[in-house]
Amino acid sequence: MDYECLRNCYIGERLWKEGRVYTLPVDMEKHPKNFRPVGQAPEPEVPQSVPEPKEKETNPLVCKVCNRECKSDLGLISHNRVHKKQEVSNGSS
């Protein structure tokens, strides 16, 4: 059976050229991206869907003093110690 080569490709040790018609052996693997039977209409391209942009999630772990975002509860607790040290040093001066 005759097949049209859809793109330049190496199969085995041979280069198959795009646009040419070849009589291929029955036992040869014919990938649909590489070969199409002569006379068969090309398959329509399926449009790829674009994913919807995700809304930015608000982080509940935000410092109430300086609005710094932290990744974990422990990070927020550790960060809040900085503000406590500043209050002590500002209060004693």
C-alpha atoms as an extended CHARMM CRD file, in Angstrom:
* protein
*
        93  EXT
         1         1  MET       CA              0.0000000000        0.0000000000        0.0000000000  PROA      1               0.0000000000
         2         2  ASP       CA              1.2220000000        3.5270000000       -0.7720000000  PROA      2               0.0000000000
         3         3  TYR       CA              1.8210000000        6.0280000000        2.0260000000  PROA      3               0.0000000000
         4         4  GLU       CA              2.6250000000        9.7250000000        1.9690000000  PROA      4               0.0000000000
         5         5  CYS       CA              5.4100000000       10.8650000000        4.2730000000  PROA      5               0.0000000000
         6         6  LEU       CA              4.1880000000       13.7280000000        6.4690000000  PROA      6               0.0000000000
         7         7  ARG       CA              7.5840000000       14.8850000000        7.7570000000  PROA      7               0.0000000000
         8         8  ASN       CA             11.2750000000       14.1630000000        7.3170000000  PROA      8               0.0000000000
         9         9  CYS       CA             12.1030000000       11.2700000000        9.6180000000  PROA      9               0.0000000000
        10        10  TYR       CA             14.5570000000        8.4520000000       10.1290000000  PROA      10              0.0000000000
        11        11  ILE       CA             13.0100000000        5.0180000000       10.5310000000  PROA      11              0.0000000000
        12        12  GLY       CA             15.5190000000        2.2560000000       10.7380000000  PROA      12              0.0000000000
        13        13  GLU       CA             18.5720000000        3.4980000000        8.8760000000  PROA      13              0.0000000000
        14        14  ARG       CA             16.6990000000        5.3150000000        6.1350000000  PROA      14              0.0000000000
        15        15  LEU       CA             15.6380000000        8.9430000000        5.7310000000  PROA      15              0.0000000000
        16        16  TRP       CA             12.0440000000        9.3280000000        4.5930000000  PROA      16              0.0000000000
        17        17  LYS       CA             11.3860000000       12.7000000000        2.9290000000  PROA      17              0.0000000000
        18        18  GLU       CA              8.3310000000       14.8450000000        3.5700000000  PROA      18              0.0000000000
        19        19  GLY       CA              5.7330000000       14.9630000000        0.7840000000  PROA      19              0.0000000000
        20        20  ARG       CA              6.9610000000       11.8760000000       -1.0890000000  PROA      20              0.0000000000
        21        21  VAL       CA              4.8690000000        8.7540000000       -1.6760000000  PROA      21              0.0000000000
        22        22  TYR       CA              6.3740000000        5.3990000000       -0.6950000000  PROA      22              0.0000000000
        23        23  THR       CA              5.2780000000        1.7770000000       -0.9580000000  PROA      23              0.0000000000
        24        24  LEU       CA              5.9820000000        0.5650000000        2.5610000000  PROA      24              0.0000000000
        25        25  PRO       CA              6.3990000000       -3.0080000000        3.7690000000  PROA      25              0.0000000000
        26        26  VAL       CA              3.4360000000       -4.4880000000        5.6350000000  PROA      26              0.0000000000
        27        27  ASP       CA              5.4960000000       -5.3040000000        8.7340000000  PROA      27              0.0000000000
        28        28  MET       CA              6.8840000000       -1.7530000000        9.0470000000  PROA      28              0.0000000000
        29        29  GLU       CA              5.5510000000        0.4330000000       11.8580000000  PROA      29              0.0000000000
        30        30  LYS       CA              3.7060000000        3.4070000000       10.3870000000  PROA      30              0.0000000000
        31        31  HSD       CA              3.2210000000        6.1180000000       12.9950000000  PROA      31              0.0000000000
        32        32  PRO       CA              0.3700000000        8.5590000000       12.1360000000  PROA      32              0.0000000000
        33        33  LYS       CA              2.6900000000       11.5310000000       12.6650000000  PROA      33              0.0000000000
        34        34  ASN       CA              5.0490000000       10.1580000000        9.9970000000  PROA      34              0.0000000000
        35        35  PHE       CA              2.8700000000        8.4490000000        7.3720000000  PROA      35              0.0000000000
        36        36  ARG       CA             -0.6820000000        8.6180000000        6.0230000000  PROA      36              0.0000000000
        37        37  PRO       CA             -2.2410000000        6.3390000000        3.3900000000  PROA      37              0.0000000000
        38        38  VAL       CA             -2.4550000000        8.0240000000       -0.0150000000  PROA      38              0.0000000000
        39        39  GLY       CA             -5.9460000000        9.3510000000       -0.6880000000  PROA      39              0.0000000000
        40        40  GLN       CA             -6.8610000000        9.6750000000        2.9750000000  PROA      40              0.0000000000
        41        41  ALA       CA             -7.8590000000       13.2000000000        4.0190000000  PROA      41              0.0000000000
        42        42  PRO       CA             -5.6230000000       14.8340000000        6.5960000000  PROA      42              0.0000000000
        43        43  GLU       CA             -6.9930000000       14.8330000000       10.1190000000  PROA      43              0.0000000000
        44        44  PRO       CA             -8.1580000000       18.2410000000       11.3220000000  PROA      44              0.0000000000
        45        45  GLU       CA             -5.9650000000       19.7800000000       13.9770000000  PROA      45              0.0000000000
        46        46  VAL       CA             -7.5120000000       19.8090000000       17.4210000000  PROA      46              0.0000000000
        47        47  PRO       CA             -7.2010000000       23.2620000000       18.9860000000  PROA      47              0.0000000000
        48        48  GLN       CA             -5.4360000000       23.1440000000       22.3030000000  PROA      48              0.0000000000
        49        49  SER       CA             -7.3310000000       24.7420000000       25.1340000000  PROA      49              0.0000000000
        50        50  VAL       CA             -5.6850000000       27.5320000000       27.0690000000  PROA      50              0.0000000000
        51        51  PRO       CA             -5.9420000000       27.0470000000       30.8260000000  PROA      51              0.0000000000
        52        52  GLU       CA             -7.8280000000       29.7090000000       32.7290000000  PROA      52              0.0000000000
        53        53  PRO       CA             -5.5750000000       31.9580000000       34.7960000000  PROA      53              0.0000000000
        54        54  LYS       CA             -5.8500000000       31.1240000000       38.4720000000  PROA      54              0.0000000000
        55        55  GLU       CA             -6.7360000000       33.8310000000       40.9140000000  PROA      55              0.0000000000
        56        56  LYS       CA             -3.9890000000       34.5610000000       43.3750000000  PROA      56              0.0000000000
        57        57  GLU       CA             -4.8250000000       32.9210000000       46.6490000000  PROA      57              0.0000000000
        58        58  THR       CA             -4.5860000000       35.1370000000       49.6820000000  PROA      58              0.0000000000
        59        59  ASN       CA             -2.1270000000       33.9300000000       52.2750000000  PROA      59              0.0000000000
        60        60  PRO       CA             -3.6360000000       33.7950000000       55.7780000000  PROA      60              0.0000000000
        61        61  LEU       CA             -0.1470000000       33.8100000000       57.2830000000  PROA      61              0.0000000000
        62        62  VAL       CA              0.5350000000       37.5510000000       57.1410000000  PROA      62              0.0000000000
        63        63  CYS       CA              2.2250000000       39.6120000000       59.8240000000  PROA      63              0.0000000000
        64        64  LYS       CA             -0.2140000000       42.1610000000       61.2830000000  PROA      64              0.0000000000
        65        65  VAL       CA              2.5570000000       44.6940000000       61.9110000000  PROA      65              0.0000000000
        66        66  CYS       CA              4.4850000000       44.7760000000       58.6040000000  PROA      66              0.0000000000
        67        67  ASN       CA              2.2840000000       42.6570000000       56.2470000000  PROA      67              0.0000000000
        68        68  ARG       CA              5.0610000000       40.1620000000       55.5450000000  PROA      68              0.0000000000
        69        69  GLU       CA              3.7790000000       36.8470000000       54.1880000000  PROA      69              0.0000000000
        70        70  CYS       CA              5.0990000000       33.6680000000       55.7890000000  PROA      70              0.0000000000
        71        71  LYS       CA              4.9330000000       30.1310000000       54.4230000000  PROA      71              0.0000000000
        72        72  SER       CA              4.1280000000       28.3570000000       57.6810000000  PROA      72              0.0000000000
        73        73  ASP       CA              2.6830000000       28.9830000000       61.1430000000  PROA      73              0.0000000000
        74        74  LEU       CA              6.0900000000       28.4370000000       62.6830000000  PROA      74              0.0000000000
        75        75  GLY       CA              7.6190000000       31.0130000000       60.3210000000  PROA      75              0.0000000000
        76        76  LEU       CA              5.0070000000       33.6050000000       61.3100000000  PROA      76              0.0000000000
        77        77  ILE       CA              5.5650000000       32.9490000000       65.0150000000  PROA      77              0.0000000000
        78        78  SER       CA              9.3160000000       33.2850000000       64.5360000000  PROA      78              0.0000000000
        79        79  HSD       CA              8.8850000000       36.4960000000       62.5370000000  PROA      79              0.0000000000
        80        80  ASN       CA              6.6350000000       38.0340000000       65.2180000000  PROA      80              0.0000000000
        81        81  ARG       CA              9.5230000000       37.7310000000       67.7010000000  PROA      81              0.0000000000
        82        82  VAL       CA             11.3650000000       40.3920000000       65.6960000000  PROA      82              0.0000000000
        83        83  HSD       CA              8.5920000000       42.8860000000       66.4330000000  PROA      83              0.0000000000
        84        84  LYS       CA              8.5470000000       41.9860000000       70.1530000000  PROA      84              0.0000000000
        85        85  LYS       CA             12.3190000000       42.6620000000       70.3490000000  PROA      85              0.0000000000
        86        86  GLN       CA             11.8100000000       46.0290000000       68.6430000000  PROA      86              0.0000000000
        87        87  GLU       CA              9.0760000000       46.9810000000       71.1350000000  PROA      87              0.0000000000
        88        88  VAL       CA             11.3310000000       46.1200000000       74.0940000000  PROA      88              0.0000000000
        89        89  SER       CA             14.2940000000       48.0230000000       72.6870000000  PROA      89              0.0000000000
        90        90  ASN       CA             12.0930000000       51.0530000000       71.7820000000  PROA      90              0.0000000000
        91        91  GLY       CA             10.3500000000       51.0340000000       75.1790000000  PROA      91              0.0000000000
        92        92  SER       CA             13.5300000000       51.0170000000       77.2680000000  PROA      92              0.0000000000
        93        93  SER       CA             15.1880000000       53.9260000000       75.4220000000  PROA      93              0.0000000000
